C-alpha cells in the first residue's frame, strides 16, 4: 500500500483532479483545505483537515503525521509548509513556469521565492513547474479563449501570435504529481513539466477553435502597446472576457521548455495537444 498522501489545496483545480485520481486508484489521502464547504461541494471521499496556510499552528496540526505532502496551493506558501511538516516528510510542490518570465509579477515572484525556499531547505522533494495548464474542471484558459473566439470576428494578437507556448493537460500534471510522490528524492529539485512540443500562439488559437467546433479564426497582427492600452476596455464590455495588459505582454514571450526531466526522471510522456483538446471539448 502506498504512503498516505496529504494534499494541500485539495479543493482547487489541480488538487481536486489529483484527489479524484487517488480515490479512483484506491490510494489513501488526506485533503487539507481551508474552505470546508468548497471541499464538500466536490463530493469526493476523504476526511478533510482544516488548515490556513498563513496559520502555522493549524498547518502543523494538519500535517502532524504526514509522510508525503503534495501542495497544489500557490508556491509562495512553500516556506510555511516546510516548517509545518514533520522532518521525515517528503514533498511534491506545484510551482509554475512563470518563475522564468522576463516580467515577474506577484505570482511569478512568489513562485521564485517558493523554489528558493525548497532548494535552500535540503529537504527531500521536488517543485514541479507546469506551463499553462488546460483541461481541468473549471479552468479558464482554453474555455475562456474559446468563448472569446465565438464573439470576435478577428483575433488581434501582438506580433501576430508568433511567440511559442507549450501547454500541458491537467491529466499530465496529475500523472507527474503521482510519479513524483513515488520517488525518494535525495534532496530538493525543481522540474519543468510541459506539453510535448512548443507551437506558436496563433496555431494554439486555431487548434482551440477547431477542437471547440468553431470556424477558423482570422488572426490580425496588432502592436502590443496598442493592445495593452485597450486592455482596460475589456472590463467594460459584457460580451468579452476581461483581459489585462500583463496578459498581453506575456503573449510576446516564448514559453518553450525542454522536458527531459519529465520524461526521464518522472517517466511521464505528455499527450499531444490535439488529444488534450479533444478531452477538453468532447463532441
C-alpha positions in Angstrom: 0.0 0.0 0.0 1.5 3.4 -0.9 2.1 6.0 1.7 -0.9 8.1 2.6 -0.7 11.5 0.8 -1.6 14.8 2.4 -2.9 17.0 -0.3 -2.8 20.7 0.4 -5.2 22.8 -1.7 -7.3 19.7 -2.3 -10.4 21.8 -3.2 -8.6 23.7 -6.0 -8.4 22.6 -9.7 -5.2 20.6 -9.7 -5.8 19.4 -6.1 -9.3 18.1 -6.8 -8.1 16.4 -10.0 -5.4 14.7 -8.0 -7.8 13.6 -5.3 -10.2 12.1 -7.9 -7.4 10.1 -9.3 -6.2 9.0 -5.9 -9.7 8.0 -4.9 -10.2 6.0 -8.2 -6.8 4.3 -7.6 -7.5 3.4 -4.0 -4.6 5.4 -2.8 -5.2 6.9 0.7 -5.1 10.6 1.0 -5.8 13.4 3.5 -7.4 16.6 2.0 -6.0 19.7 3.6 -8.3 22.6 2.9 -9.3 26.0 4.2 -12.8 26.1 2.8 -14.8 23.1 4.1 -17.9 24.0 2.1 -15.9 24.1 -1.1 -14.5 20.7 -0.4 -17.9 19.1 0.5 -19.3 20.5 -2.8 -16.9 18.4 -4.7 -18.4 15.2 -3.4 -15.1 13.5 -3.1 -14.3 10.9 -0.3 -11.8 11.8 2.3 -11.9 13.2 5.8 -10.7 16.8 5.3 -8.4 18.6 7.7 -8.8 22.3 8.1 -5.8 24.5 7.8 -5.0 28.1 6.9 -1.6 28.3 5.2 -1.0 31.6 7.0 -1.5 29.9 10.3 1.5 27.8 11.2 -0.2 26.1 14.1 -3.3 24.8 12.2 -1.0 23.7 9.3 1.3 21.8 11.7 -1.7 20.1 13.2 -3.0 19.1 9.8 0.4 17.7 8.7 1.4 16.2 12.0 1.5 12.6 10.8 2.4 13.3 7.1 5.0 11.3 5.3 4.2 12.5 1.7 3.0 16.1 1.3 1.6 17.4 -2.0 0.8 21.0 -2.3 -1.3 22.4 -5.1 -1.5 25.7 -3.3 0.5 28.7 -4.6 4.2 28.1 -4.3 4.6 31.3 -2.1 3.5 29.2 0.8 6.4 26.7 0.5 8.4 28.0 3.4 5.4 27.7 5.7 4.7 24.2 4.5 8.3 23.1 5.0 8.3 24.5 8.5 5.0 22.8 9.5 5.7 19.3 8.1 7.5 16.6 10.1 11.2 16.2 9.5 10.8 12.8 7.7 8.2 14.1 5.2 9.0 14.4 1.5 7.4 16.9 -0.7 5.8 17.5 -4.2 5.0 21.1 -4.6 3.3 22.8 -7.6 5.1 25.9 -8.9 4.8 27.5 -12.3 7.0 28.3 -15.3 6.0 31.9 -14.5 9.1 31.5 -12.4 11.2 32.1 -15.6 9.3 35.1 -17.0 11.2 38.2 -18.0 8.4 40.3 -16.4 7.8 38.8 -13.0 4.6 39.9 -11.2 3.4 39.0 -7.8 2.6 35.4 -8.9 6.0 34.8 -10.5 7.9 36.4 -7.6 6.0 34.1 -5.2 7.0 31.1 -7.2 10.6 32.2 -7.3 10.5 32.6 -3.5 8.9 29.2 -3.1 11.5 27.4 -5.2 14.3 29.2 -3.3 12.8 28.0 0.0 12.7 24.4 -1.2 16.1 24.3 -2.7 17.6 26.0 0.3 16.0 23.7 2.8 17.8 20.5 2.0 14.5 18.6 2.3 13.6 15.7 0.2 11.2 16.7 -2.6 10.6 18.5 -5.9 8.8 21.6 -7.1 7.1 20.9 -10.4 6.8 23.9 -12.7 4.0 23.4 -15.2 3.4 25.6 -18.2 -0.1 26.8 -18.9 -2.5 24.1 -17.6 -5.6 23.3 -19.6 -8.3 20.7 -19.3 -9.1 20.9 -15.6 -12.7 21.3 -14.4 -13.4 25.0 -14.2 -10.1 26.2 -15.7 -10.3 29.4 -17.6 -7.5 29.1 -20.2 -8.8 27.3 -23.3 -12.5 27.7 -22.2 -12.1 31.4 -21.9 -10.3 31.6 -25.2 -13.0 29.5 -26.9 -15.6 31.9 -25.5 -13.7 34.9 -26.8 -13.3 33.3 -30.3 -17.0 32.9 -30.6 -17.5 36.6 -30.1 -14.7 38.2 -32.2 -14.8 38.4 -36.0 -11.0 38.7 -35.9 -8.4 37.8 -33.2 -5.9 40.7 -32.6 -2.6 39.2 -31.4 0.6 41.0 -30.6 3.2 40.1 -33.2 0.6 38.0 -35.0 0.9 35.3 -32.3 4.4 34.2 -33.2 5.5 33.6 -29.6 5.7 30.0 -28.5 3.5 28.2 -26.0 3.7 24.6 -24.7 0.5 24.0 -22.7 0.1 20.9 -20.6 -3.1 19.0 -20.0 -4.3 18.6 -16.4 -4.2 14.8 -16.7 -0.5 15.0 -17.4 0.0 17.3 -14.4 -1.7 14.8 -12.2 0.4 11.9 -13.7 3.5 13.9 -12.9 2.5 14.6 -9.3 1.7 10.9 -8.8 5.1 9.9 -10.3 6.9 12.4 -8.1 5.3 11.1 -4.9 6.8 7.6 -5.6 10.3 9.0 -5.9 12.6 9.0 -2.8 14.2 12.3 -3.7 17.8 12.5 -2.3 17.4 16.3 -1.9 15.4 19.2 -3.3 14.8 19.5 -7.0 12.9 21.7 -9.5 11.5 20.1 -12.7 9.6 21.7 -15.5 6.6 19.8 -16.8 5.0 20.8 -20.2 3.3 19.6 -23.3 5.2 17.5 -25.8 6.3 20.4 -28.1 6.0 24.2 -28.4 3.9 25.9 -31.0 3.2 29.5 -32.0 0.3 31.0 -30.0 -1.6 31.7 -33.3 -1.5 27.9 -34.0 -2.7 27.2 -30.5 -5.6 29.6 -31.0 -6.5 27.8 -34.3 -6.3 24.4 -32.5 -8.7 25.6 -29.8 -11.2 26.9 -32.3 -11.0 23.6 -34.3 -11.5 21.5 -31.1 -14.4 23.6 -30.0 -16.2 23.2 -33.4 -15.7 26.8 -34.4 -14.7 28.4 -37.7 -11.0 29.0 -38.4 -10.2 32.3 -36.7 -8.8 35.3 -38.6 -5.6 36.4 -36.9 -4.8 40.1 -37.1 -1.3 41.3 -36.0 -1.6 44.4 -33.8 1.3 46.2 -32.0 1.4 45.1 -28.4 1.4 48.7 -27.0 -1.9 49.3 -28.8 -3.5 46.1 -27.3 -2.1 46.9 -23.8 -3.7 50.4 -24.0 -7.0 48.9 -25.0 -7.0 46.1 -22.4 -8.8 48.0 -19.7 -11.8 48.4 -22.0 -12.5 44.6 -21.9 -13.6 45.1 -18.3 -16.4 47.4 -19.6 -17.6 45.0 -22.4 -20.0 42.3 -21.2 -19.5 40.2 -24.3 -15.8 39.6 -23.9 -13.7 38.2 -21.0 -11.6 40.6 -19.1 -8.0 40.7 -20.4 -5.2 42.5 -18.6 -2.3 44.4 -20.1 0.1 42.0 -18.3 -1.6 39.0 -20.1 -1.0 40.7 -23.4 2.6 41.4 -22.6 3.2 37.8 -21.7 2.0 36.8 -25.2 5.2 38.4 -26.5 7.4 35.9 -24.5 8.3 32.5 -25.7 7.2 29.9 -23.2 9.0 26.8 -24.6 10.9 24.4 -22.3 12.8 21.1 -22.6 11.0 18.2 -20.9 14.0 15.8 -20.5 13.5 15.5 -16.7 9.8 15.0 -17.1 10.4 12.1 -19.5 13.5 10.6 -17.8 13.0 11.3 -14.0 9.2 11.2 -13.8 8.7 8.8 -16.7 5.7 10.8 -18.0 5.2 11.4 -21.7 2.7 14.2 -22.2 -0.3 13.7 -24.6 -0.4 15.7 -27.9 -2.3 19.0 -27.8 -4.9 17.6 -30.2 -5.7 14.8 -27.9 -5.8 17.1 -24.8 -8.2 19.5 -26.6 -10.4 16.6 -27.6 -10.7 15.7 -23.9 -11.4 19.3 -23.1 -14.1 19.7 -25.8 -15.7 16.3 -26.1 -18.1 16.0 -29.1 
